[in-house]
Amino acid sequence: METKAFQAESKKLLDMMIHSIYTHKEIFLRELISNASDAIDKLYFRSLTDDSVGLNKGDFFIRLDLNKTDRTITITDNGIGMTAEELEHNLGTIASSGSLKFKTDNKLDADQQIIGQFGVGFYSAFMVAKRVTVYSRAFGEEQAYKWQSEGVEGYTIEEADSMSDLTKHGTKIILELAEDSDEENYSEFLEDFRIQHLVKKYSDYIRFPVQMEITHRKLREGTQDEYDLEVNLETLNSMTPLWRKNRSELTEDDYHNFYQEKFNDYMPPMAYKHVHNEGAVSYDALLYIPSKAPFDYYTRDYEKGLQLYANGVLIMEKCADLLPDYYSFVKGLVDSEDLSLNISREMLQHDRQLKLIAKSIEKTIHNELIRILNNDREKYEKFFDAFGTQIKYGICSDYGMHKDELQDLLLFTSSKEDKLVTLSEYVERMPEDQKDIYYAAGNTLEQIKALPQTEAVLAKGYEILYFPIPVDEFAVKNMMTFKDKNFKSVTAADLDLNTEEEKKALEEKSQENKSLFETMQKALEGKVERVALSSRLKSHPVCLTSEGDLTLEMEKTLNAMPTDTKVQAKLVLELNPEHPVFEKLSALDQETDSEKIQKYAKLLYNQALLMENMPIENPAEFSSLICELM
């Protein structure tokens, strides 16, 4: 019998397919089952207008058989089958497929779509098989044919006595597995549980039953430790995707159970959204917000992404392109008939359809979060406790370009009743004379509340947002404004809470003590930009403020990062002119005791650092100064 060479760049292309295109060898089963489903779809479509087919949808099947002795996997379907010419064209010419032409010629609607777009998936069989044999008999034809190949060397086609014991028409593919090696374990594909797992993973929603004989041990009646082997033909796939059912058919338990089983979460989701979208691109989706953040969520090990299906066949376990980073907590899946798959049907071409789906999903997630925020505040606050930091990182990313999308989702603890508030709620209750949105940053809420810089702002009756997480301040710096209101740190040197009269009085007193400030600044050379009087302090003698965009808290955060570059905020040491300590300093200045003034300067500077939860440079000197000046 003559061996025919593969066409269409034959050896080179087939070798590339086997060794390069597919990432995982297990994909072969998905491809062959999908091809079988395509073949059944063609005959089922024909049965809708041709009574001679004589088959209902429930009569179709895909059968898997494992033979450990012969090391074979057999996939059989009772679909439309192939003639000798079709075997030659579809299997002898790589990258040729009747599926796409069939869909185009017959103008199939959404309920009659078939999976295949390329003919190359069949050749994934050679990743695991040393020889592939195909028996096929086209529907309505008397003669069956046998196609056989051992890979790149070519193939043979001959007449066959019969196609299969299971059906008179359709296709039977026999894979003779390669021998195991140190690198590869092909025998794993001869185990029932492994095949069951692969069908469930990739082909669970194929529209026709995927069946296989499964062997179970059954306790022999009347015994305690004797078993009989019982073989049953079982359907391995569920066939109907949950997401393609009408929402009215499903209960909350259906959605919760699906999530917990599919995404291995012991807790039900906090929220879910069932989406059916038609338009420029059509897709179905199930989107879930987990009740809690995964243990590795804020680590580099966490992988975002939604499961991606094409007509019910799993294409990617985690498609990262479907979710922006700030919504990476969302779990779920997307199923679309409009995706353009590349030649292996394993990966996506990064095309317009995928971008449209991603944009639509992003909008859906945002709208759902706003709905929860407006209708179930308690639930939203639990969500924000788990995932709010990621939303804030989203505002910081890409130079703040996502702030309009995310700013309405933010919550911050407020000095007003110590509750979480949105930025809109803060702005709506601002007094008429308040110009800015005030915030205070620190390590903990307790430390922030104790900051001396908050006293004057609170005394004015203004609300303060507390930022106990480093990303908080960076987020508002990227936002710059909210509803035309600037964000202002209570530690900013230009806080400007005074009336014109108060400013004038403070300036006069500053001029009177100019020599005092110069002496103190000399002692703090390189540590502070200047020493000045403060109008923000009420009970505390001293505090640190910052000039420019870089605050002390931002300095701490940036310098804690593992980089060689260190930054330094421009600090101002502010003194309370109404405090007894300032009276003492003024008296020393009158006595021209510059040495003691410099010691006080160092002591007060270190005291201010401690109130900011900053380390002091020389604890021994600090302790000595306390003892000496007491």
HUQUIJO-V717749 format. One line per field, one symbol per residue. ss: DSSP state (a for helix, b for strand, c for the rest). phi: phi as a letter, one per 20 degrees, with the letter a starting at -180 (. if undefined). A space follows every 50 residues. Layout:
ss: ???
phi: ???
//
This chain:
ss: cccbccbccaaaaaaaaaaaacccccaaaaaaaaaaaaaaaaaaaaaccc aaacccaaacbbbbbbbccccbbbbbbccccccaaaaaaaaabccccaaa aaaaaacccaaacccccccaaaaaaaacbbbbbbbbbccccccbbbbbbc ccccbbbbbbcccccccccbbbbbbbbccccccccaaaaacaaaaaaaaa aaccccccbbbbbbbbbbbcccccccbbbbbbbbbccccccaaaccaaac caaaaaaaaaaaccccccccbbbbbbbcccccbbbbbbbccccccccccc cccccbbbbbccbbbbbbbaaaccaaaccbbbbbbbccccbccccccbcc caaaaaaaaaaaaaaaaaaaaaaaacaaaaaaaaaaaaaaaaaaaaaaaa ccaaaaaaaccbbbcccccbbcaaaaaacccccccbbbbbbcccaaaaac cccaaaaaaccccbbbbccaaaaaaaaaacbbccbbbbbccbccccccca aaaaaaaaaaaacaaaaaaaaaaccccccbbbbbcccccccbbbbbbccc caaaaaaaaccccccccccbbbbbbbcccaaaaaaaaaaacccaaaaaaa aaaaaaaaaaacccccccaaaaaaaaaaac
phi: .feeefelmjgfffffffdcfefcfffgfgfffffffgffgfffffffcc fffmcegfeebcddcdcffelcdddccdefmcefffffffdedfmdbeff fffffelfefecfdefccefggffgffddebcccdbcfgndeeeccdbbd pffpbccbfcfbeafebecpbcdddeffffcfecdffgedegfffgffff fdcfdgfcfedbfdececffgncdbdcdecdceceedemdfgfeefgfed dfffffffffffdldfdfffbbbddcdcrgbdadbcdcdffcfggdgecf ffdepdfdddlndfdcfbeffecfgfdfffdqbccceefeeefeldcefe dffffffffffgfffgffffffgfdbffffffgffecffffffffffllm fdfffdffefccfdfemldfceffffffdfffeeeceebcdafbfffffe fffeffffffneeceededgfgfffffffmcblmdfecffeffefldeff ffffffffffffdgfffffffffdgndcfadbfddeeddeebadccdnfe efffgffffeffceeddbfeeceddefeegffffffffffelefffgfff gffffffffffemdfefcgffgffffffef
//
